[in-house]
Amino acid sequence: MAGNKKAKGKVEQVKGKAKEAVGRTIGNERMEAEGRMEGARGDARQAKEKAKDVFKH
């Protein structure tokens, strides 16, 4: 289960970076900001899962 959540966090990070890059390329500030937010959500999810792993062992 935890692996699935970690993978979901990684996917959010990648999608966010891609969306941010596309937004920057086409000059769409809103898309760029959405990409940053999605990437940050992925970062937070990954950090939470890593913290859980530390306390589990």
Secondary structure, 3 states (H helix, E strand, C coil): CHHHHHHHHHHHHHHHHHHHHHHHHHCCHHHHHHHHHHHHHHHHHHHHHHHHHHHHC
